[in-house]
Amino acid sequence: MTAESSLRDVDLARLTGTPALPVLLPEAGADPAGTDAVRQHLDNVVPALESLRSQSGRLAAWGGELAQRLLRGQRLLAAGNGGSAAEAQHLTAELVGRFDGERVPFSAISLHAETSAVTAIANDYGYDDVFARQVRAHGRSGDVLMLLSTSGKSPNLLRAAEAASRLNITTWALTGAGPNPLADACDEAVMIDALNANAQEGHLIALHAVCRAFDLEVGRRATATGLPQGGRA
């Protein structure tokens, strides 16, 4: 019996007043092999969470430090490739928009989202320089550069970290398992000891944790100064 004919039977039962037999449709995606693969993937999230929990102090410190700097008028630059680009852009959106509490917007730029600049730089200088050149253009002493990579080996991120170090820009890396070159190249790193896909999922949790600590510090400063959330004297 098809789903369409079953629905017709239910409609007919409503019209005639006779009870309809229960319609049992196959569970979507009920292939045993597929179900096992999904469960295995979900089980592999646990090591990522445990790895993050062990580094919760650093995530909290990042959030507090980022709040202090952005309240002073500095900015966050962020970059990544592929899925990590999406994660980096998620972070900047939380800062320019809001996380889950009302506050003023803060300056945060996703370098990979500058599509005309990215394509022009890649065309003229090569893809390895797409972020480093933007760091030299936008970065100022005291800013923070957040670089995301599950492998920790992306040449364009490594060059960005190098450029930032010359400008007194603090560099933070969010990577997969370590040790890896990007973590070594940055001032501080949170390395998630998990499979790449699960590490990338952990990155979003880590960014939300940073935002939680960020908003807490912004709120504390507002209470201490009597200014609106994120307001400046």
Beta strands, then each sheet from edge to edge (+ up, - down):
strand 1: 76-80
strand 2: 108-110
strand 3: 144-149
strand 4: 170-175
strand 5: 188-191
sheet 1: 2+ 1+ 3+ 4+ 5+
end
